[in-house]
Every structure is written in structure tokens, then in C-alpha cells.
Amino acid sequence: MAVKVTQQGFTLLEVVIAVAITALLLTTVYSVFSSTSRARMRAEELSGHVHGARVFFDRISRELRGSNWSAANKDTSFIVKAEDEGFKEMSFTTSAAIILQNTPADGAKVRYAMEKDTGDLWSLYRVTSSAEESGSGEAESFLILSDVVKMEMRFYHNGAWFEQWNAEDEKRLPKQVEITLTVRSGDRELPFATTVDIPLSGG
């Protein structure tokens, strides 16, 4: 006696439901992956800005403590320029930035300058050269920080704070330098600040 075998496939409705469930699962997985990826990128960007600001503050603090302006030496300087938008440029000689072989005792001339970036953001550059060769084109320029919203400096002397400082006009170095910096990381603005004592200020 022959046995009749009946083969039954999926109905169109079952196929549509299976496809819809698969698409929903894939969408959920992609959404979780995309959200995790964006969070990781934001964390890396935040970490990069915090690290960059820390490196900048460590470096400029060390260099400011080594400031060695002298009225008797024309190769030394300490000049800071500010505008309505905040800090613009700082140029000074320091014994704490040896960047060339056979660097003279006066040390190096260091310049920090802000340049307009995109929108309302700025980039902070550091330029170094030998104090005696500062006008010879032997300078080295490096990008220190990007996405800077604002940077300000104040200079303390004789019980008062000043927005700008020129050692040649003041006949001395300031006693302290206060630096405030704001960096944008994603949709957050990160504030940083420090105050540096200058040993050779003379009081």
C-alpha cells in the first residue's frame, strides 16, 4: 500500500512575519552598536582634549617658571598681547625650553599664538627658536590645542592684576601668571585654570 507524503511550505504571511522580526532585530542591534560607537568616540575626544590641556599647562607652567627676562640683555623678552576676544599672543624667553643643540645660556624664545579656526573656535600654536636666533627663521611651530573656545591670561604685581604685560615697559617680570582656558569637546565646554609663580620676578 503506497503512503502519500504531503509537503507543506511556509505561507506568505509567515515569511512576512519572519522578515519583519529579523529586520527589527537587526535594527535594534545596529542602534545599540551605533550608540556604543558614538559614546566611545565622544569619550575618546573628551580624553584627548583633557590630555592636551594637561600637557599644555604642564609645559607652559614649566617654561614660565624659567622666564629669564633681563633689562641688560636685548635677546630676552616677555610680551603678552590680548584683544577683546581674549588672549592673542605671548612671547618670552625661558631657560626651561632647550630645543636646539648649542642653545645659548639665554635659553629659547617661546611664542604661544591663537589662530582662528572654524566658527567660533581657535587653535593654539607654540613656536620655539633659540633666543639669539629668533629672527633668523630657525623657528619650529607645533599645534598644541584645537577647539579652543577662549583663553585668557592675567598678570599679578604689587597687589593688582593686569590683562597685558610687557617686561620692557614694566622693567620687570610679573610675580604670577593666571591662565584660564576653555575647550569644546562635542557639546560640552571644558574649563581649565592654573596660576604660575615666576621665581625671577624679583618680588
Secondary structure, DSSP 8 states (H G I E B T S, - for coil): -----------HHHHHHHHHHHHHHHHHHHHHHHHHHHHHHHHHHHHHHHHHHHHHHHHHHHHHHTB---TT-TT--EEEEEETTEEEEEEEEETT---STT--TT-EEEEEEEEE-STT-EEEEEEEEEGGGTTTT--EEEEEEEEEEEEEEEEEETTEEES-EEHHHHTS--SEEEEEEEEEETTEEEEEEEEEE-GGG--
